Amino acid sequence: MATVNKDMTIAEMIQVDTGIIPILMDAGMHCVGCPSAQGETLEEAAMVHGMDGEALIEQINQYLADK
């Protein structure tokens, strides 16, 4: 089973499963296609967007586990 972690970039997470994109978009993280996604970790992106990165990681990993 694939999992993601806070140290992965947005681009790395999308490579794991493109189904992660709607989760990020629904959370208000619309930067999935921007250049920042290539080098910004989920933890950094969550901080910039004022989000709880750990909760987002849990949601994404639950999605991956349920596949």
N, CA, C and O of each residue as an XYZ file, in Angstrom:
268
protein
N       0.844     -1.186      0.000
C       0.000      0.000      0.000
C       0.883      1.241      0.000
O       1.805      1.354      0.808
N       0.604      2.158     -0.894
C       1.333      3.416     -0.962
C       0.850      4.353      0.136
O      -0.321      4.332      0.515
N       1.750      5.163      0.634
C       1.405      6.205      1.603
C       2.165      7.465      1.230
O       3.123      7.421      0.458
N       1.732      8.580      1.782
C       2.429      9.845      1.603
C       2.826     10.373      2.978
O       2.307      9.939      4.006
N       3.765     11.326      2.966
C       4.172     11.944      4.228
C       4.415     13.425      4.007
O       4.474     13.891      2.869
N       4.552     14.151      5.085
C       4.641     15.612      5.043
C       5.889     16.126      4.348
O       5.947     17.295      3.966
N       6.885     15.270      4.181
C       8.138     15.692      3.556
C       8.152     15.497      2.044
O       9.116     15.872      1.376
N       7.090     14.914      1.506
C       6.986     14.725      0.059
C       6.520     16.023     -0.584
O       5.739     16.774      0.001
N       7.010     16.281     -1.802
C       6.502     17.441     -2.529
C       5.111     17.111     -3.064
O       4.716     15.948     -3.143
N       4.391     18.149     -3.423
C       3.070     17.954     -4.003
C       3.205     17.097     -5.264
O       2.402     16.190     -5.483
N       4.206     17.376     -6.086
C       4.423     16.617     -7.320
C       4.690     15.145     -7.028
O       4.179     14.277     -7.735
N       5.476     14.852     -6.008
C       5.750     13.457     -5.640
C       4.476     12.739     -5.202
O       4.261     11.573     -5.534
N       3.645     13.443     -4.461
C       2.396     12.834     -3.997
C       1.485     12.512     -5.164
O       0.847     11.460     -5.181
N       1.416     13.407     -6.140
C       0.563     13.191     -7.304
C       1.080     12.010     -8.125
O       0.296     11.294     -8.750
N       2.395     11.809     -8.125
C       2.964     10.659     -8.830
C       2.541      9.351     -8.166
O       2.421      8.328     -8.840
N       2.317      9.372     -6.871
C       1.858      8.172     -6.163
C       0.465      7.789     -6.666
O       0.199      6.619     -6.940
N      -0.427      8.788     -6.786
C      -1.795      8.522     -7.235
C      -2.435      9.852     -7.630
O      -2.532     10.765     -6.810
N      -2.863      9.959     -8.857
C      -3.482     11.214     -9.308
C      -4.824     11.473     -8.633
O      -5.346     12.585     -8.710
N      -5.382     10.475     -7.980
C      -6.623     10.667     -7.231
C      -6.446     11.575     -6.027
O      -7.425     11.982     -5.401
N      -5.197     11.893     -5.702
C      -4.906     12.817     -4.604
C      -5.257     14.253     -5.000
O      -5.539     15.083     -4.135
N      -5.240     14.547     -6.295
C      -5.495     15.911     -6.763
C      -6.834     16.452     -6.259
O      -6.862     17.555     -5.713
N      -7.940     15.730     -6.416
C      -9.218     16.277     -5.914
C      -9.219     16.514     -4.403
O      -9.873     17.440     -3.924
N      -8.504     15.698     -3.661
C      -8.427     15.892     -2.209
C      -7.738     17.213     -1.906
O      -8.201     17.981     -1.062
N      -6.634     17.477     -2.592
C      -5.910     18.734     -2.395
C      -6.764     19.926     -2.825
O      -6.815     20.943     -2.134
N      -7.429     19.791     -3.966
C      -8.267     20.880     -4.468
C      -9.429     21.166     -3.513
O      -9.733     22.325     -3.231
N     -10.071     20.112     -3.020
C     -11.184     20.294     -2.074
C     -10.727     20.954     -0.782
O     -11.504     21.643     -0.121
N      -9.467     20.742     -0.423
C      -8.923     21.343      0.793
C      -8.541     22.810      0.570
O      -8.165     23.505      1.514
N      -8.638     23.279     -0.677
C      -8.281     24.664     -0.973
C      -6.859     24.834     -1.458
O      -6.378     25.958     -1.601
N      -6.189     23.738     -1.710
C      -4.811     23.781     -2.179
C      -4.831     23.633     -3.700
O      -4.694     22.533     -4.235
N      -5.003     24.764     -4.380
C      -5.159     24.764     -5.826
C      -3.837     24.892     -6.561
O      -3.818     25.219     -7.748
N      -2.749     24.643     -5.886
C      -1.423     24.833     -6.474
C      -0.870     23.559     -7.098
O       0.330     23.482     -7.358
N      -1.702     22.571     -7.341
C      -1.202     21.287     -7.825
C      -0.461     21.399     -9.148
O       0.401     20.570     -9.438
N      -0.773     22.394     -9.949
C      -0.092     22.549    -11.225
C       0.907     23.678    -11.271
O       1.548     23.888    -12.300
N       1.059     24.410    -10.185
C       1.966     25.555    -10.208
C       3.411     25.115     -9.961
O       3.644     24.027     -9.436
N       4.368     25.941    -10.331
C       5.783     25.575    -10.153
C       6.154     25.261     -8.700
O       7.060     24.464     -8.456
N       5.483     25.862     -7.758
C       5.784     25.591     -6.345
C       5.549     24.129     -5.994
O       6.207     23.593     -5.103
N       4.629     23.486     -6.678
C       4.303     22.089     -6.390
C       5.481     21.162     -6.657
O       5.549     20.061     -6.109
N       6.405     21.609     -7.501
C       7.562     20.787     -7.825
C       8.572     20.729     -6.687
O       9.273     19.729     -6.535
N       8.655     21.782     -5.889
C       9.677     21.820     -4.852
C       9.163     22.036     -3.445
O       9.935     21.960     -2.489
N       7.882     22.302     -3.296
C       7.297     22.589     -1.985
C       6.741     21.312     -1.376
O       5.977     20.592     -2.019
N       7.121     21.035     -0.145
C       6.583     19.855      0.530
C       5.146     20.119      0.954
O       4.696     21.264      0.997
N       4.443     19.054      1.261
C       3.071     19.212      1.730
C       3.052     20.027      3.014
O       2.168     20.861      3.210
N       4.014     19.792      3.881
C       4.077     20.539      5.138
C       4.240     22.035      4.858
O       3.570     22.855      5.486
N       5.120     22.396      3.927
C       5.336     23.806      3.585
C       4.088     24.409      2.950
O       3.692     25.525      3.285
N       3.468     23.664      2.029
C       2.262     24.160      1.366
C       1.131     24.354      2.361
O       0.401     25.343      2.294
N       0.985     23.418      3.278
C      -0.070     23.528      4.287
C       0.157     24.766      5.161
O      -0.791     25.473      5.502
N       1.408     25.017      5.517
C       1.716     26.173      6.348
C       1.381     27.468      5.594
O       0.795     28.384      6.171
N       1.746     27.547      4.320
C       1.465     28.729      3.509
C      -0.035     28.970      3.391
O      -0.491     30.114      3.395
N      -0.793     27.887      3.286
C      -2.244     27.990      3.113
C      -3.006     27.995      4.437
O      -4.237     28.039      4.438
N      -2.292     27.950      5.564
C      -2.943     27.977      6.871
C      -3.763     26.732      7.157
O      -4.822     26.808      7.781
N      -3.274     25.586      6.701
C      -3.996     24.319      6.868
C      -3.287     23.422      7.868
O      -2.116     23.617      8.195
N      -4.026     22.440      8.337
C      -3.460     21.405      9.197
C      -2.893     20.315      8.292
O      -3.637     19.481      7.776
N      -1.586     20.324      8.102
C      -0.935     19.370      7.215
C      -1.111     17.934      7.659
O      -1.272     17.043      6.825
N      -1.082     17.697      8.956
C      -1.227     16.328      9.468
C      -2.614     15.769      9.141
O      -2.746     14.600      8.779
N      -3.634     16.598      9.269
C      -4.992     16.148      8.953
C      -5.113     15.827      7.462
O      -5.781     14.865      7.082
N      -4.468     16.633      6.625
C      -4.507     16.396      5.194
C      -3.775     15.101      4.836
O      -4.242     14.334      3.993
N      -2.640     14.862      5.470
C      -1.891     13.614      5.255
C      -2.765     12.418      5.641
O      -2.827     11.428      4.911
N      -3.431     12.513      6.779
C      -4.303     11.421      7.223
C      -5.409     11.154      6.207
O      -5.713     10.003      5.894
N      -6.004     12.223      5.700
C      -7.083     12.072      4.725
C      -6.576     11.407      3.447
O      -7.235     10.523      2.899
N      -5.408     11.831      2.976
C      -4.852     11.263      1.748
C      -4.468      9.800      1.960
O      -4.748      8.954      1.110
N      -3.831      9.502      3.086
C      -3.441      8.125      3.344
C      -4.659      7.210      3.549
O      -4.604      6.023      3.225
N      -5.748      7.759      4.083
C      -6.982      6.976      4.203
C      -7.530      6.660      2.818
O      -7.956      5.538      2.545
N      -7.512      7.671      1.943
C      -7.937      7.447      0.548
C      -7.097      6.330     -0.090
O      -7.644      5.429     -0.726
N      -5.779      6.390      0.078
C      -4.897      5.382     -0.507
C      -5.152      3.999      0.091
O      -5.098      3.002     -0.628
N      -5.425      3.924      1.375
C      -5.689      2.655      2.037
C      -6.997      2.034      1.567
O      -7.122      0.811      1.495
N      -7.973      2.884      1.245
C      -9.297      2.404      0.842
C      -9.355      1.961     -0.617
O     -10.351      1.378     -1.047
N      -8.308      2.230     -1.374
C      -8.310      1.858     -2.801
C      -8.259      0.382     -3.004
O      -8.254     -0.085     -4.143
